[in-house]
Structure formats: structure tokens, C-alpha cells
């Protein structure tokens, strides 16, 4: 198997695995955060604005780790530096 | 499929490039400044207000109220910076549904610039509030051993701020593009609607996080000053 094929295959597998592992873990964390937030809302409806705001901030914080995974996999697919390097090498020959 | 509007170049001369990011940033700034100028040219205190004035008053009042809720301080000091961040990001994210508009927040350059503004404004607000030595002392809290972690935290939260906004807006436009390729009839509309919601939430979160970062440098100082009055209030409260 040539290095181009190898790099292409591993890049695509890792792009899928990055989102495939990163997204479910983040989703579980966000589910926990929202469920606790709703519990707090049910217990104290008067404090709704504060709870909702804090919940959104916390969920966004969790969300950012999934976004990192997404950015990494997008880089692997669309702007892979190793792929560009190998293509430039073989194109030059 | 372009990942970022930086890749779309309209005009190029040597090192100077006019990209779609630049054009649409200026477009959004023009809308904000021009709209505000048109409305505030003829302000009135009569009982009947123009529609524009009502809209601007609602927006400004909402931002003021949120700032007051989060920081428990006078919102006038933070309103110009945080309000501008929110309005710029919100308008550019909402305009993303206009065809052939590329939201400037979908480019890492724009979001990195906004995050750097937040990074720079934290010491500015902190020093004007507490003085240079008082501000530098916040890095030594709660103990001097945590100095490296405080500095690392300051840097990583800036990176996270930039990447979060960029990733969300970029993934929104990518999902619409992917949906167009798979099911072009009805599905992209739902994804665009979801993108609108996410765009507004991200604008809100960016502004709130910037506010929290700036205000947290002043928080301990404020708490010490207000301990007496708040403890009185808590006794009276329900």
C-alpha cells in the first residue's frame, strides 16, 4: 500500500473516529447539564432567568469540546497538511 | 465547498487581499452604524416614538438588564464593549440566511480578532477599576502557586472563545451545504432555522462569557466593598 493511500485511509478513519468518540461523550455531558437545569427549574421557577442563563453558559462550555473534535475532523478531511505534503511530493516526481 | 470565507478573494494586489470576510464585516458594520445613525438622528421623548427608536431602546435596555443581572454592577461601563460584540455577532449570524451572504463570524480570523479584543480588554477594565498592582494581584489568588495556571487559563479561554464561535457558525453553513447535496427540497430549510437559533445563542454566549471574564477581575474587589450592604439585604429578603 503506497503512502498516499495509507495517509488518505487513516485520515478518513480518524476524522470519523474523532467525531464518533467526541460527540457522544459531549452529548451525554450536555444531557446531564440540561437535566439538572430542568430539575432546578422545576424546584425553583422563580429563579428561572438565572438558572437558564447559567445552564446555557455551561452547555456552551461542554459544547466547545465537541466543536474542537469537529474542527479537527474538518481539518483532516479538507485541509490535511500531511495529505497536501504527500501530494506535493508525488506531484513533483 | 469552502470552509471559510477567507478563501474567497475578490481583489488582490501584492500582500493586500480583499476577501469575503473583510467585505461582509464592513457590510455588517455599515448596517449597524448606518441604522443607528438614521434612528438616533431624530430622537424624541414624545409619547409616540418612531419604530426604529423603539427597536433600539428595546435592544439597549435588554442588554443593560442582562449585564446588570450577571455582574450586579452598573451596566454603563460594560455596555459599549459587550453590546457591540453581541450586536455584531448576532447581526452577522442572522444575515447568514440571506443568499450569497457569507457570515464573517464563519472565519477564524474574525473570531480570533474578537477573542483578542476580549483578552486585551480584561486588563484594561481591571486596571482602570483597581489600579495596576491591584489587578496584578488577582493573578496571585488564591495562592501564588497558581500563577502559571491563571495565565494558562487566560490564554486557553481566549482560544476556546474564538474556536467555539468559529466552529458553530462554520458547522452550521457546512451542514446546510451537506443537506443541499443530500435532500435539496425541504431539509435545508430546517437546518437553516436551526442555524439561526444556534447563531443567536452563540452571540449571546460570546457576549456573556466576555462579560464574565471582564467582570471576574473586578468581582473580589466589589464583593469586599459590598459585603456589608448585601448581608443586610439578605436578612431582609424572603
Interface residues (C-beta under 8 A of the other chain):
Chain A: X49 X50 X53 X56 X57 X60 X63 X64 X67 X68 X70 X71 X74 X78 X79
Chain B: X1 X3 X66 X69 X70 X160 X163 X164 X166 X167 X168 X170 X171 X174 X201 X202 X204 X205 X208 X209 X212
